[in-house]
Amino acid sequence: MNVVKFEADVQRQHARYKLPLKCVIDGYRYNCLDWSVGGIGVATGKTVLPEFKTFPVDLEFPFDGFVFTLRVEAQVRYCDPTKGRTGFQYMSLTEEQLRFLRYVRDAHLTGEVVTLNDVLDLSGRSIDPLSRKKDSGPEDQTPGHRFQAVAKRSLRIALPAILGFGLLFFLWGALYQKLWTFGADEALVTIDSAAVIAPSDGVVTNIVTQGAVRAGDPVATILPTANNRSVTVLARCDCTIQDVQVSLDSQVRAGQRLLSLSMQNAKPHVVAMVDYSQALRLYKGARVLVELAHGERISNATIRDLPRLTSTDLQSGNKIPINIDVGEADLSHIVGTPVTVRFVQSPWVTASLPEMLRNAISPTGTRSQPAAETNG
């Protein structure tokens, strides 16, 4: 039985041409028996290459005066050691590679590239594979086309610039929040008050718990434990009962606070408790932002006064009260309600840290007194 053996199982789709090409496969240089836009036939002699294996192949086009090398991926379609021939098929050619191969084929067919011994000669024109990419557009453009071209160029320039500025502002905002703003640990709305103090030990037999009183009105009565003569405590101002700390018939000691009186014309303000390490920054100056519980913001608030600190205060690590004036805002209906306070400093503040410490620490060691309280 005779066996018929074909050179290739698949019919060729591209015509083969004979040109003096060389190819480098796996480090060895071979002669090309023929080539096409779809593949090459290589004189591999007795070398056996596995079928359907893909190799990187360097095609060398020996033009007169230079050699043009084109690297392609090629798959072995058949290998015949008897004839000394191996057929390769190109795999995944790029548009530029395919355009160059088509140019060489067309130039060979039209006589622009001819074979002279073992080299290729350019008889008509130079190789310009990009010249066939597309036809050049019309030289004259309408005003609308020119406007669109200018707009596209401007957009390509402006868009990266806008994105860059946006990123810069974002980073600057994050840095500003980190370095030049800080919040109070806690804050609430309060009002200036005067404390009413028990003059002696005894039992509270009478006390005013609400309403307004005038200067000289009795606000509490104490029956001393030493004798049976009661002591009447009088109001020292035209005030309103703000807070009562003791109850009727309770035992009190001399110096104990009985109740708090607020001036009738007193204006509510905010007291913010700030850590000492952050409070030192307020001596450079800062803008105050107050946010109430229901979401309203007061942007024109100002620091009323700053206490004088001692070295002992700094070493204690406690928090200090900062009195904040809320301007024309009426907070009388939310006295005792917590609020949020944030301090904002300017990056260009020129006061130095040593100067801030000199202003903040009292050389005489005077103790700081809470500004929210007056002597009763």
C-alpha positions as CSV (number, residue, x, y, z in Angstrom):
1,M,0.0,0.0,0.0
2,N,1.4,3.3,-1.0
3,V,1.4,6.2,1.5
4,V,1.0,9.7,0.1
5,K,2.8,12.3,2.2
6,F,1.9,16.0,1.8
7,E,4.2,18.9,2.6
8,A,1.4,20.7,4.5
9,D,-1.9,19.5,5.7
10,V,-3.4,23.0,5.3
11,Q,-3.6,24.7,1.9
12,R,-1.5,27.8,1.8
13,Q,-3.3,31.1,1.7
14,H,-0.4,33.2,0.5
15,A,1.9,32.8,-2.5
16,R,5.5,32.0,-1.7
17,Y,8.4,34.0,-3.2
18,K,12.1,33.4,-3.3
19,L,14.3,36.1,-1.9
20,P,17.8,35.8,-0.4
21,L,16.6,36.0,3.2
22,K,18.2,34.5,6.3
23,C,16.5,33.7,9.6
24,V,17.8,33.1,13.1
25,I,16.0,30.3,15.0
26,D,17.0,29.3,18.5
27,G,20.4,30.8,18.1
28,Y,21.2,29.2,14.6
29,R,21.1,31.0,11.3
30,Y,19.4,29.2,8.4
31,N,18.7,30.1,4.7
32,C,15.1,30.8,3.8
33,L,13.9,28.7,0.8
34,D,10.9,30.8,0.3
35,W,8.7,33.2,2.2
36,S,5.3,34.8,2.1
37,V,3.1,37.2,4.1
38,G,1.8,34.2,6.1
39,G,4.9,32.1,6.7
40,I,8.4,30.9,5.6
41,G,10.1,27.7,4.4
42,V,13.5,27.2,6.0
43,A,16.4,24.9,5.0
44,T,17.0,23.2,8.4
45,G,18.8,20.2,7.0
46,K,18.8,17.2,9.4
47,T,17.6,19.4,12.3
48,V,14.3,18.2,13.6
49,L,12.1,20.8,15.2
50,P,8.9,19.7,17.1
51,E,5.7,20.3,15.2
52,F,3.4,23.0,16.5
53,K,6.1,24.6,18.7
54,T,6.4,28.3,18.5
55,F,9.8,30.0,18.2
56,P,10.9,33.6,18.1
57,V,12.3,34.0,14.5
58,D,14.5,36.9,13.3
59,L,14.0,37.5,9.6
60,E,17.0,39.2,8.0
61,F,16.4,41.2,4.8
62,P,19.8,41.9,3.3
63,F,19.3,45.2,1.5
64,D,22.3,46.7,-0.3
65,G,24.3,48.5,2.4
66,F,22.3,47.4,5.4
67,V,20.4,44.5,6.9
68,F,16.8,45.0,8.2
69,T,15.8,42.5,10.9
70,L,12.2,41.7,11.7
71,R,11.4,39.6,14.7
72,V,8.2,37.5,14.5
73,E,6.6,34.6,16.4
74,A,6.4,31.5,14.1
75,Q,5.0,28.1,14.7
76,V,6.3,24.9,13.2
77,R,3.7,23.4,10.8
78,Y,5.7,20.6,9.5
79,C,9.4,19.3,9.6
80,D,10.8,17.0,7.0
81,P,14.5,16.0,7.7
82,T,14.6,14.0,4.5
83,K,14.1,17.0,2.4
84,G,15.8,19.3,4.9
85,R,12.9,21.7,5.0
86,T,10.7,23.1,7.8
87,G,7.6,25.2,7.3
88,F,6.7,28.0,9.7
89,Q,3.5,30.0,10.0
90,Y,3.6,33.5,11.5
91,M,1.6,33.9,14.7
92,S,0.0,37.1,16.0
93,L,1.6,39.6,13.6
94,T,1.2,43.3,14.5
95,E,-0.1,45.8,12.1
96,E,3.3,47.3,11.5
97,Q,4.9,43.9,10.9
98,L,2.2,42.9,8.4
99,R,2.5,46.3,6.7
100,F,6.2,45.8,6.2
101,L,5.9,42.3,4.8
102,R,3.2,43.4,2.4
103,Y,5.4,46.3,1.3
104,V,8.3,43.9,0.5
105,R,6.0,41.6,-1.4
106,D,4.4,44.4,-3.5
107,A,7.8,46.1,-4.1
108,H,9.2,42.7,-5.2
109,L,6.3,42.1,-7.6
110,T,6.5,45.6,-9.1
111,G,10.3,45.5,-9.5
112,E,11.0,48.2,-6.9
113,V,13.0,45.6,-4.9
114,V,15.2,43.3,-7.1
115,T,17.6,40.5,-6.2
116,L,21.3,41.2,-6.9
117,N,23.2,38.0,-6.1
118,D,22.6,37.6,-2.3
119,V,21.3,41.1,-1.5
120,L,18.2,43.2,-2.2
121,D,18.5,46.4,-4.1
122,L,16.1,49.3,-4.0
123,S,15.6,50.3,-7.6
124,G,12.7,52.7,-7.3
125,R,12.1,54.2,-3.9
126,S,13.2,53.9,-0.3
127,I,11.4,51.8,2.3
128,D,8.7,53.9,4.0
129,P,6.2,51.4,5.6
130,L,4.3,54.2,7.3
131,S,3.5,55.9,4.0
132,R,0.7,53.5,3.3
133,K,-1.0,53.9,6.7
134,K,-3.5,56.4,5.6
135,D,-4.1,59.2,3.1
136,S,-3.3,62.7,4.2
137,G,-6.2,64.9,4.9
138,P,-7.2,67.9,2.9
139,E,-4.9,70.9,3.3
140,D,-7.7,73.4,3.7
141,Q,-9.9,73.0,6.7
142,T,-13.1,74.8,7.5
143,P,-13.2,77.2,10.5
144,G,-15.3,74.7,12.4
145,H,-12.7,72.0,12.0
146,R,-9.9,74.4,13.1
147,F,-12.0,75.4,16.1
148,Q,-12.5,71.7,17.1
149,A,-8.8,71.0,16.7
150,V,-7.9,74.0,18.9
151,A,-10.5,73.0,21.5
152,K,-9.1,69.4,21.6
153,R,-5.6,70.6,22.1
154,S,-6.7,73.1,24.8
155,L,-8.6,70.4,26.6
156,R,-5.6,68.0,26.5
157,I,-3.5,70.7,28.1
158,A,-6.1,72.1,30.6
159,L,-7.5,68.8,31.9
160,P,-4.1,67.5,33.4
161,A,-3.6,71.0,34.8
162,I,-7.0,71.0,36.5
163,L,-6.5,67.6,37.9
164,G,-3.1,68.6,39.2
165,F,-4.4,71.7,40.9
166,G,-7.3,69.7,42.4
167,L,-4.8,67.2,43.8
168,L,-2.7,70.0,45.1
169,F,-5.6,71.7,46.9
170,F,-6.7,68.3,48.4
171,L,-3.3,67.7,49.8
172,W,-3.1,71.3,51.1
173,G,-6.5,70.9,52.8
174,A,-5.5,67.7,54.5
175,L,-2.2,69.2,55.6
176,Y,-4.0,72.4,56.9
177,Q,-6.4,70.3,58.9
178,K,-3.6,68.3,60.4
179,L,-1.2,71.1,61.3
180,W,-3.2,74.3,61.9
181,T,-6.6,73.2,63.3
182,F,-7.5,71.4,66.5
183,G,-10.6,70.8,68.5
184,A,-11.6,71.2,72.2
185,D,-11.9,68.0,74.2
186,E,-15.3,69.2,75.4
187,A,-17.4,72.4,75.4
188,L,-20.8,73.6,76.7
189,V,-22.9,76.7,76.8
190,T,-22.7,78.4,80.2
191,I,-23.4,81.8,81.9
192,D,-21.4,83.9,84.4
193,S,-22.6,83.1,87.9
194,A,-21.9,84.0,91.5
195,A,-21.7,81.3,94.2
196,V,-23.7,81.6,97.5
197,I,-21.6,80.1,100.3
198,A,-22.8,78.7,103.6
199,P,-21.5,81.0,106.4
200,S,-21.4,78.3,109.1
201,D,-22.2,74.7,109.8
202,G,-25.8,73.8,110.2
203,V,-29.1,72.6,108.7
204,V,-30.7,74.3,105.7
205,T,-34.2,75.3,106.9
206,N,-35.1,77.5,103.9
207,I,-33.8,78.0,100.4
208,V,-34.9,79.7,97.2
209,T,-34.8,77.2,94.3
210,Q,-36.0,79.3,91.3
211,G,-36.9,82.7,90.0
212,A,-35.3,86.1,90.3
213,V,-34.1,87.8,93.4
214,R,-33.0,91.4,94.2
215,A,-29.9,92.5,96.1
216,G,-30.6,92.0,99.9
217,D,-33.4,89.4,99.4
218,P,-33.0,86.2,101.6
219,V,-32.0,83.2,99.5
220,A,-31.3,80.6,102.2
221,T,-31.6,80.1,106.0
222,I,-29.3,77.9,108.1
223,L,-29.8,76.8,111.6
224,P,-26.3,76.4,113.2
225,T,-25.6,73.3,115.2
226,A,-23.8,75.4,117.9
227,N,-26.9,77.4,118.9
228,N,-30.6,77.8,118.0
229,R,-30.2,81.2,116.3
230,S,-30.8,80.9,112.5
231,V,-28.5,82.6,110.0
232,T,-30.1,84.2,106.9
233,V,-28.0,84.3,103.7
234,L,-28.8,87.4,101.4
235,A,-28.5,87.9,97.7
236,R,-25.7,90.3,96.8
237,C,-27.0,91.2,93.4
238,D,-30.1,91.5,91.2
239,C,-29.8,87.9,89.9
240,T,-31.6,84.8,88.8
241,I,-31.4,81.4,90.5
242,Q,-29.3,79.3,88.2
243,D,-28.4,76.2,90.1
244,V,-29.1,74.8,93.6
245,Q,-26.6,72.4,95.1
246,V,-28.3,71.5,98.4
247,S,-31.7,70.4,99.4
248,L,-34.0,71.5,102.2
249,D,-33.2,70.1,105.7
250,S,-29.8,68.9,104.5
251,Q,-26.6,69.3,106.6
252,V,-24.0,71.7,105.3
253,R,-20.6,72.9,106.4
254,A,-19.1,76.4,106.4
255,G,-17.8,77.3,103.0
256,Q,-20.0,74.9,101.1
257,R,-21.7,76.2,98.0
258,L,-25.5,76.4,98.5
259,L,-26.6,77.7,95.1
260,S,-25.4,79.8,92.1
261,L,-26.8,83.2,91.0
262,S,-26.5,84.6,87.5
263,M,-26.7,88.3,86.7
264,Q,-30.0,89.2,85.1
265,N,-28.2,90.9,82.2
266,A,-25.5,88.2,82.0
267,K,-24.9,86.9,78.5
268,P,-24.4,83.1,77.8
269,H,-21.1,82.1,76.4
270,V,-19.1,78.9,75.7
271,V,-16.5,77.3,77.9
272,A,-14.2,74.9,76.0
273,M,-11.9,72.5,77.9
274,V,-8.5,72.3,76.0
275,D,-5.5,70.2,76.7
276,Y,-2.4,72.2,77.9
277,S,-0.3,71.1,74.9
278,Q,-2.9,72.5,72.5
279,A,-3.9,75.5,74.7
280,L,-0.4,77.0,74.3
281,R,-1.0,77.4,70.6
282,L,-3.9,79.7,71.4
283,Y,-1.6,82.4,72.6
284,K,-0.5,82.9,69.0
285,G,-4.0,83.7,68.1
286,A,-6.7,81.6,66.5
287,R,-10.1,81.8,64.8
288,V,-12.9,80.0,66.7
289,L,-15.7,77.9,65.0
290,V,-18.6,76.9,67.2
291,E,-21.1,74.3,66.1
292,L,-24.3,73.9,68.1
293,A,-26.1,70.6,68.7
294,H,-28.8,71.2,66.1
295,G,-26.1,72.0,63.4
296,E,-26.0,75.8,63.4
297,R,-22.6,77.2,63.1
298,I,-21.2,80.4,64.7
299,S,-18.2,81.7,62.7
300,N,-17.8,85.1,64.4
301,A,-17.0,83.7,67.9
302,T,-13.9,85.0,69.7
303,I,-11.8,84.0,72.6
304,R,-12.8,86.2,75.6
305,D,-9.7,85.8,77.7
306,L,-6.8,83.4,78.3
307,P,-5.7,82.3,81.8
308,R,-2.2,82.8,83.0
309,L,-0.5,79.4,83.4
310,T,2.1,78.3,85.9
311,S,4.8,75.7,85.6
312,T,2.8,73.5,87.9
313,D,-0.2,73.8,85.6
314,L,2.0,72.7,82.6
315,Q,3.4,69.7,84.5
316,S,-0.1,68.6,85.8
317,G,-1.3,67.7,82.3
318,N,-4.9,68.8,83.1
319,K,-7.2,70.7,80.8
320,I,-7.8,74.5,81.1
321,P,-11.1,76.3,80.4
322,I,-11.2,78.7,77.5
323,N,-14.0,81.3,77.6
324,I,-15.5,82.0,74.2
325,D,-17.7,85.0,73.3
326,V,-20.4,84.0,70.7
327,G,-21.1,87.6,69.5
328,E,-24.8,88.4,68.9
329,A,-26.0,84.8,69.1
330,D,-28.6,84.2,71.7
331,L,-27.8,80.9,73.6
332,S,-29.9,81.5,76.7
333,H,-32.3,78.7,75.8
334,I,-29.6,76.1,75.5
335,V,-27.5,76.9,78.6
336,G,-25.8,73.7,79.8
337,T,-26.0,72.1,76.3
338,P,-22.7,70.6,74.9
339,V,-21.4,72.2,71.7
340,T,-18.4,71.5,69.3
341,V,-15.5,74.0,69.3
342,R,-12.7,74.0,66.8
343,F,-9.7,76.4,66.7
344,V,-8.2,77.5,63.3
345,Q,-4.7,79.1,63.1
346,S,-3.1,80.9,60.2
347,P,-0.1,79.2,58.6
348,W,1.8,82.5,58.4
349,V,1.6,83.3,62.2
350,T,5.0,84.7,63.0
351,A,5.0,84.2,66.8
352,S,7.7,81.8,67.9
353,L,7.3,79.0,70.4
354,P,9.7,80.6,73.0
355,E,7.8,83.9,72.8
356,M,4.5,82.0,73.3
357,L,5.8,80.2,76.4
358,R,7.0,83.5,77.9
359,N,3.6,85.0,77.4
360,A,1.7,81.9,78.7
361,I,3.7,81.1,81.8
362,S,3.4,83.6,84.7
363,P,6.9,84.3,86.3
364,T,5.2,85.0,89.7
365,G,3.4,81.6,89.7
366,T,-0.1,83.2,90.0
367,R,-2.8,80.6,89.9
368,S,-5.3,80.6,87.1
369,Q,-9.0,81.2,88.1
370,P,-11.9,80.0,86.0
371,A,-13.3,83.0,84.2
372,A,-16.8,81.4,84.3
373,E,-17.1,82.1,88.1
374,T,-17.0,85.2,90.2
375,N,-16.5,85.4,94.0
376,G,-19.8,85.1,95.8
